[in-house]
Every structure is written in C-alpha cells, then in structure tokens.
Amino acid sequence: MTTPTLSPGRLDADTVRESVDVVLEDFLAAKARTTPQHHLPYLSGLLRDFLSGGKRIRPLLCVTGWQAVGNGEDTEAVFRVAACLEMFHAFALIHDDVMDDSDTRRGRPTIHRTLAALCAADRRPDQIERFGVGGAVLLGDLALTWSDELLHSAGLTPAQFNAVLPLLSEMRTEVMLGQYLDLQATGELTDDIEATLTVIRYKTAKYTIERPLHVGAAIAGAGPDAMEAISAYALPLGEAFQLRDDLLGVYGDPESTGKSQLDDLRAGKNTTLIALALRGSDSVQAARLRSLIGNPLLDERDAATVQEIFAATTAREAVEQMIDDRRTQALRALDDAPFTADAVHALKQIARMATVRNS
Amino acid sequence: MTTPTLSPGRLDADTVRESVDVVLEDFLAAKARTTPQHHLPYLSGLLRDFLSGGKRIRPLLCVTGWQAVGNGEDTEAVFRVAACLEMFHAFALIHDDVMDDSDTRRGRPTIHRTLAALCAADRRPDQIERFGVGGAVLLGDLALTWSDELLHSAGLTPAQFNAVLPLLSEMRTEVMLGQYLDLQATGELTDDIEATLTVIRYKTAKYTIERPLHVGAAIAGAGPDAMEAISAYALPLGEAFQLRDDLLGVYGDPESTGKSQLDDLRAGKNTTLIALALRGSDSVQAARLRSLIGNPLLDERDAATVQEIFAATTAREAVEQMIDDRRTQALRALDDAPFTADAVHALKQIARMATVRNS
C-alpha cells in the first residue's frame, strides 16, 4: 500500500483526505479478501460506502497536531492513525443513528435503515426492524474493532504507541459518556445552559477537536506544554463547532447538511439553543416549545413556530455570539502556542471551517 | 492490586474465577474513581453486577491454554488477559440481548430492560425503550473499549503482545460475523443442518473455546503444533457446547438456566435441533413448527407441541448423539496433544462440564 507523502512543512486538506482514504480502502479490501465467505465483503463494502461520505475532520486535525509539533518524519504512521480515528468515528455514528433512530445520514439512508430494507419482505415488521438494528449494532462493533487493527498496524514505535494509547482510551470513554449524557437528557427539555455545554464538551469538543490534535502531537513526541496549548485552542473551538451544528440542524439547508430541518427538533435533543430559548421565553412560549420539540409528528409549520420563538427570545443571536466568543478565544490561544508556523496557519483555517460552514 | 498466584502445575477453576474477579473489580472501581462525575460510577456498577453472573468459561480456558504449554511464570498477566476476555464477553452479551430483544439474562433483567426501567415514567413508551436500547448499546461499547484497556495494561512482553493480538483480532471479527449470520438466519427456519453448524462454529466453537485456549497458549509461547492440537480439541467441543445450549434452551430447568423455556422458541433462532426436526417432519409437523417457532406469542402448550414434534422426529436424540460424537472427538484429540499432564486432566474436566451441564 502506498500513500502520498506529506512533508511536515506543508499541510493540505486534500492530501490528508486522499491519503487517509487510501489507507481505509486498502484495509477494507484486505478484510473482504481474507474472509471472502459469510457476508464480510458485503459488510466491508457497506462500511466503505458509509466512510466515503465523511468530512475527515478528525484525520485532518490529527495530521495538523503532528505537524504542529513539527519534528515528525513518519508520514505513513500518522495517516494510519488518522484512518483509525475515522474508522472509530464510523463506529460512533452508526451506533448514534441506532440510538437516535435516525432515517438519514450524510444524505443517505442510515445503516440500520439500509439493512432493514435488505431484509426479506415477508418477515414481520418487528423482525425487519430488529434485523436493521442488530446488523447496524454489529457493523458498528466491527468498525470499532477494525479501528483498533488500524492502530496496531500503524507502524508506531513503542514510545509513540505508549504516548498515543492512553489518549485514545480517554477519547473512547469520553465520547461514550458524552453520548450517555446526551441520551439521558433527550426527551425532557432543559433550560440549564451549563448542562448542555457539559454534553458538548464531552461529545464534541474533546472528541472531535482536542483528542485528534493530541493524538497527532503525541506521535510527534509533544511535551505537556504543547498538549496544554492544544487544549486551550481545541476546547473553545469544539464548543463553537457543536453550537454551529445545532444552528445548522434548525436553520441549515437540507441540500447542504444532508438532513431535514425537522430531524433534530423531532428528536428532542437538548441543545444550548433550546436552553437559551427556554430561558428567554414567557410561559406561553415555553409551553409551546415543550409541546413541539421532541414531538415525532412535528411538521414544517411547527418548525416555523419554533424558529419564531428562537428569534423572539434572541436565542439564535445569542448562540451566534457564543460561537464568535469561542472562536476568538481559540484563535487567541494560538498567539503564544509552541506550534510551527504552518500548523498555526492551518489551525486558523480550521477554526474558520469549523464555525463558518453550511454542512 | 494483588491476585492469588497459581503455579503452572495446578489448575483450579475456583482460583481462576477468584483471580479474574479481583482484576475485574479493581479495574471497574478504578474507572469509577477516575471519572466520578457523569454517571460513570453508575455505569461501571451496572457492568460489575452484570459480570458477576458469568461462568468464567473463557478465562478458565485461557488459563488452561497457558498451562497446557507449561512454561509460563507470569500468572498476573494471564489473569489480566483472561479478564479482558470476560469483559469482551460482557460486551458481546449486552449487545446480543439488544439484538434479540431478550428480557432476561442470567436470571436477571437484561441491561436494556434495567435501563428502560430507570427512565422517567412520564416519558413516551418509545422514548423509554430507546433509552434502554441506547444505554445498553453504549454500555456494551464501554465494555469493549475497557476489554482493550485490560489487554494493554496486562503487562505482556512485546513478544507476548504480538502473539496475542492477531488472535484477539480474529476472535472479534469471527464472533461478530457469527452474530451476523445468526441474525440473518433468524425469522426463517431452515432444515440446512450444515448452515446451522457454520453459525455454531463462528459464534461458539471458535469464540468460546478455541480462541481463549489459543490466547493463553500464545502467552506461554506456544508453537504451531500446540495451536493445531488446541483447535483439534476445541472445535468439536465448542460445537458440542452449543448443541447442549440449544437443548437447554428448550428442555432446561428455568431455575438453573436463568431463562424461560419459551425464550429461544419465541426468538425463532435457527438451531441444529430445529433443522433436524424439520428434516424428519412430515408436512403437517413442518407447518406446525414453522407457525409456532418464532412466534412471540408462543405459550407453554405450544412449547409442549414443539417438544412432541422434536421427540417424534427423534431430533432430540440426534442432537444428543452429535454431542456425544463431538465430545469423543475432542477427547481423542488430547491423546497425542503436546500438553502438560495437568492441562490434559483439566481439559477432560472441561469437556465434561461443557457437554453435561444444566445451566
């Protein structure tokens, strides 16, 4: 397997994507070859298609973290670890879609819907649904197991492996806890803004931004100062990233986001946006929000009503302000960070991409 | 953390269980301490209770495999790897119960039922069920992640780690494929005996018997001959183990098995027992089996009807005969196996335990 090389001096998101994609495709093709019987080619193909829709944010951050510390030569190992993060993310999303019972992901049917559609039509509806859910749980489990294999076959030195492993362990436990918090909070709207920010910190800020940067930096032998500087940038940016996501869920163009504006509202996820709106609502508005959000039958007109209350309570502007504040804080953290100039440039670009985006 | 030591010369199932339990309890207690906030103590406690009901078959086999090769001194590392297998098994069972929508496991409510019962009673029924399923998927994911941590903190030498890792990777993929095959076969009864044996081979023979023995043997530095001798013993025994399980599902005493005699029949799992009965049925009997097995409303009287057809078609005796043949084959494989005498003694005991049991 050959991947394009990338000198530590140059960062290019397309090169990262391309290199990580080569690793993932070669890995899945090898899986399908070594166990050709018993559906493995089908399952690995399903995973390949699922992976192909990703934005590769975590791999990009992993490579950027590695470049930030600036003394790495082992491009191949970094791309493989970056691919391991992307494979782990496929696991997280597939299970997340089961938990949320989502219909679509990245503009396509979710894995459990795809598998349910494969099921023989003469089975009972509960059997069809169970096949979809069971198959998706298993495919997610396979992706988690295979993300491990990508790590172990990355060619890290023992010192690199020992630096990376605790970070990955932490990351896994953190994201699962974040998901559990999120699950617990779903179905009962809260006006507790801090509580929504705690979920964001675990589920997104640490998982999506901080840990991938840490992992890349650890491969390059980063010390505690670089790790702390990464956190100072990553945590506020990660919060901003999720706040933007929450806004896109309600106001985004379905063509760009790949999902309907109704999904998030129907799912009844507790977001900071909703918590702010509840804080700013009078009792009539609050009762309206509580009856509409989380209602699986919510329609376009209901969504418009919710948007009106978000506007009237200035919740939308408040979230935009929170995004701005956090981006500024993240950028300021770069001022004194012990990073290479190229990485600082890249991290500034990433801060813009993460907070000003339409998908 | 201290565990009882075990000399390579002596094998004692109680010592193995006790030592593995200490590893698991210390590990979970440490998890609850390091992340005291956000439900981790609750989740790790739930996992501890779940783990406490296990029979520790895989740890026992892992330690026996290590003793079979006979030149190991590193008791502590073996117990930690054995605990890693048990933690992995907790993951597999928790997800299995979600996939099968089972109510009970080991005589207690399954994890998704336990979590659903925790959910605020004022939520909608679909939200309560989703919380149970989502939480159980997450707790299984945590167990999988933590089984990895147990492996990495086992104190294996690099050579031991490199010998064990590919076996564990294989084991994971194998059991997931076995589960997928099982899931695909559920809901449509088959008289294809070979197909049911293929599922058994992946889901049980390799996963429950062969791989734990291989892993233990690999820690002790086993060569290819010992590995092959293990497979020659493990694969027939593993098939016999699952065939016994299938019989217990239909004929076992619920007091001993911890589950109702109706569960397996209602779930409509394709077993060799059912395939044999369909082969031996006339068209009336076959239609009866197809209408009853897999029916979630199947009651005690229906179960008695199924049992009568199993008797009339001699399917039950045929399965008993298959168990006998396979146990004989497994025991014969021990005759020339390059194992220590103590291990051969233990493996004979295990062969009896696995095939003549009531739970």
Interface residues (C-beta under 8 A of the other chain):
Chain A: K31 T35 H38 H39 L40 L43 F91 H95 V98 M99 D100 D101 A120 R123 R124 D126 Q127 R130 F131 V133 G134 G135 V137 L138 D141 L142 L144 T145 W146 D148 E149 H152 P158 L165 S169 R172 T173 M176 L177 Q179 Y180 L181 L183 Q184 T186 G187 E188 T198 Y202 P296
Chain B: K31 T35 H38 H39 L40 L43 F91 H95 V98 M99 D100 D101 A120 R123 R124 D126 Q127 R130 F131 V133 G134 G135 V137 L138 D141 L142 L144 T145 W146 D148 E149 H152 P158 L165 S169 R172 T173 M176 L177 Q179 Y180 L181 L183 Q184 T186 G187 E188 T198 Y202 P296
